[in-house]
Amino acid sequence: MVLDLRTPDGADVFRELVKDADVVIEAMRPGGLAKRGLGYDDLKAVNPRIVWCTISGYGMTGPYKDMPSHGIAYDTWAGLVKPETDDDGFCYIPEHPSIGIHAGPLFGALGVLAGVIGARSSGEGYQMEIAQSDAAAAMDWLRSETWKAYERPDDEVTGNPSDDFERRAPGTAGMRDGVRYQFYATSDDRHVLFMASEQEFWKNFCDGIGRPELFERWPGSQYGDHAKGNRELQRILKDVFAERTAAEWIAFGGEHNTPIAPVNTPKTIAEDPSSVNGSGSSAPTVSAPNSSRRRSSWSTRICRCRPRHPPSASTPTRCSANYSATTTVTSRNSGLPGRSGSRSRERLRARPIGSRPRGRFRYRGGLRSATAHRAGLHRARARHARREVVR
């Protein structure tokens, strides 16, 4: 369903949907819906239990709240992406994982679920907001917090005992000089991540390769010992790991209780045995309740159905007609504050059967009348209810 919220009819339909909804998610610049009379306070008057979540770039407050932006901006704000310069002296954006645009909605989903539980128990709605820039920074808290900690005197914030209390570089930068926690090349031109920083794992490894003298010479500390800067040991381990393939080292780790992890790229991850499930897909799977079918959690839309009346075997038609399915309302926000050409999606429960929407509804194939729209909703609900009864 596509609603033009700039029109009175579109706004009215939106309010009708909210009457029977659990959640409204605003994915545009903060205040975009409020300018149309569809903000949290407006919708709370329609549905006191509504859970409202705004997911924006820089949040609802602060000097950047109205700034236009794209996804990489939240990672650069959080200090996750370092500008690089090519041979001609031009700056460029290096390859990097996108964090903010993924972590923000994830945090939002957790908050929304908690809000729905609270609203159902208390009868009161909730308003919450997520800044994708904040979410990006939260995922990299270790580096930021380490820099702040290092502003304190050296005798207050020290390094690990295994490093003679010398401070490591903030975050994972301190892993550069590690030896027992480090990448190593294998005989098939791949890499594995060796993580024997605990004394127990280090001993298991040395015994497993038939080199107990390595442990006797460099036993290290019980915990968190990376053998920092031990180049002699690193040369020995470099030669040792070059004797087997990556797959052989992964198997070795399982056999000898030693943490050794595969090292993939975005291109090769689908080839990893751990990423392939029984259906031949590289995506993780979830099982529907009371069903033996396995579905990909990356592609399956989980639809919550709630019977308005208890199901009855003697009245299957009535039972089917009284299920309310989950639907997705998509509002075009071209011309509204926010990213150009983007869409905000509000996941709402469908209207109660019997209520009559007005006007015309836009589908991919064109416009449909309200009568055709209602008929389509009835058919969809009946199909969904029958599937639930079969399960």
Summary of the structure (lengths in Angstrom):
residues: 391
radius of gyration: 27.9
end to end distance: 27.8
largest distance: 82.4
contacts: 1083
relative contact order: 0.12
helix: 38%
strand: 17%
